[in-house]
């Protein structure tokens, strides 16, 4: 397949989404059909690109010297690209029913569709300059989605998101400058690109640059102390928060950290240094901190948001292990968490859409009135806990195995944090399930009159996510083998 396909899959949703406010749709149905066709066509082209991978890079234009805006599909990029291509059409279908009756739908679906292309730009970036450009664009196109309702809460949440994102981007930019100065190429190369002759005695300076870069990109991955923006972003419509928390923004943060650690600075340079030791601390702390905050939270979407904060640091833990097996664990949790968390968020959104109730203490007895939604939620809860037979167990097992292989005290401390997190996850997720299905012997179901499961556009994505959780949990071998092949070239 020709390299130009990479430019097409990036531009198609950007241009297709940009046309939404301009096209003369006569009905909402025409709007939704057009939007789904653009997204689905792009996903099909993306899957074809993954199956018939272009062998060369596509250079859109050159800035100066060896700096360019260019795309290349490699193993790591294929993982993120596949997540986006498979989940975005289902998320869009869900959004059609959720947003029915909402104002400014054209603007909403315009930015929703454009975000697809921008995130693919991050996944397909050949070099750190291209990745950084699309990373910044992602902030700009998701900001209107967070503030879509234009309530005071939404405006404040979008302001917080912008402050955090711009601050993180500034730190990441500093790290990028050091890569361009001391690296042999701006391109991503397994094992890193630092030139020992240029580094010389400036090793500590480069390590400081890596720490700054890691902290900068970790803002979108919601690592403590940069995690406050994520729960606040829950004021956005659920299709937005699901993309923020499960697919696009937070996974972009984790993906960029994999790039700069394994493909720019290089684990051979970083492993065993004070920089690795330093970054272990906030990552391990965030694993437990996110779960603890989720346990205290009574708002269902904010509880899911704090759960995301914790689970994202599972991925970052695999990154800072700086071993091939650590990368396998990070990638497997990036894939499986996307499925688990988008399912749980969509279940929460279905409840809010159908009933207007947003707090956990309001969910007593909902399991009987909305059995399909809460059955899907229960499966996602069990998967997030790491119950064997579901995909969450596989990724947690890979991370724990990587920690014991690495063997340092901090790595073993991270493995212990995973166990603590699993216990806390069981408490804060099963609390919701028990309330829904077992409200008490004297509960009056008459107070839930009129509550029922949503329509097929919401239920179909939920069902497919549940099936995926079982398939990945029971037949994860091919996926893990593919990830091991991606991680194999790492030193």
Secondary structure as GFF3:
##gff-version 3
##sequence-region A 1 491
A	DSSP	alpha_helix	4	18	.	.	.	ID=ss1
A	DSSP	alpha_helix	28	51	.	.	.	ID=ss2
A	DSSP	beta_strand	58	64	.	.	.	ID=ss3
A	DSSP	beta_strand	67	71	.	.	.	ID=ss4
A	DSSP	alpha_helix	75	98	.	.	.	ID=ss5
A	DSSP	alpha_helix	105	124	.	.	.	ID=ss6
A	DSSP	alpha_helix	128	146	.	.	.	ID=ss7
A	DSSP	alpha_helix	152	182	.	.	.	ID=ss8
A	DSSP	alpha_helix	196	199	.	.	.	ID=ss9
A	DSSP	alpha_helix	203	217	.	.	.	ID=ss10
A	DSSP	alpha_helix	228	232	.	.	.	ID=ss11
A	DSSP	three_ten_helix	233	235	.	.	.	ID=ss12
A	DSSP	alpha_helix	238	242	.	.	.	ID=ss13
A	DSSP	pi_helix	243	247	.	.	.	ID=ss14
A	DSSP	alpha_helix	249	258	.	.	.	ID=ss15
A	DSSP	pi_helix	259	265	.	.	.	ID=ss16
A	DSSP	alpha_helix	267	270	.	.	.	ID=ss17
A	DSSP	alpha_helix	274	296	.	.	.	ID=ss18
A	DSSP	alpha_helix	300	321	.	.	.	ID=ss19
A	DSSP	alpha_helix	324	355	.	.	.	ID=ss20
A	DSSP	three_ten_helix	360	362	.	.	.	ID=ss21
A	DSSP	alpha_helix	366	369	.	.	.	ID=ss22
A	DSSP	alpha_helix	371	385	.	.	.	ID=ss23
A	DSSP	alpha_helix	391	406	.	.	.	ID=ss24
A	DSSP	alpha_helix	409	437	.	.	.	ID=ss25
A	DSSP	three_ten_helix	445	448	.	.	.	ID=ss26
A	DSSP	alpha_helix	456	474	.	.	.	ID=ss27
A	DSSP	alpha_helix	477	487	.	.	.	ID=ss28
###
